[in-house]
């Protein structure tokens, strides 16, 4: 594991300072930047004894390889890594488990957007395979706008085995697939549930599909064959939210 990571973006840093200030080693701020969000981050950092440096834009750009940092970058200790054992605890502690499984999502912007929507929808945890899937990168954290520090992202070695264990725990596993015969609006989803979304373009892998209790699809009226995975995830999660509120 790396000794440190670079975090950036106002919302991502606000979330870390609020919940895990001990992770921050040093804060780098764009010289001349003087506004409330930045000043709040600076004040909180100094409160916890975190050194603050004011830098030129190029210095910040170089630290994050040209990503949009919004004028603030932090050197931080790596965050907690979640695994299968953590997932067992989360399922046991939840009265009605609500999980999101992403099978092979490799775009950090998509994962960040899924994290943000999952937080808003009340998801207990997101499950991803360790291989062929994006991890919790600084880009993911920035796009997630703080949700990366609220929703456990659980990396598992064998997704098919994890799905079996989720089912054994009494959670109904619903997968999205274009070949499904029923739409999401025809499916009853009100108890413990895990929604499985496939990768961008390719969808779920065959073995993942075979471990779902039920397959659903989104009705598509236009000529476009599929939606962006983060958009489709948002639609599906909120239909589940609606049904669970009935």
Secondary structure, DSSP 8 states (H G I E B T S, - for coil): --S-EEEESHHHHHHHHHH-GGGEEEEEEETT---HHHHHHHHHHHHTT-EEEEE-HHHHHHHTTT---TTEEEEE-----B-HHHHHHHHHH-SS-EEEEEES---HHHHHHHHHHHHHHT-SEEEEESSSS--S-HHHHHHHTTGGGTSEEEEES-HHHHHHHHHHTT-EEEEE-TT-SSBGGGS---SSEEEEEEBTTTBS-HHHHHT-SEEEB----SS-----HHHHHHHHHHHHHHHHT-
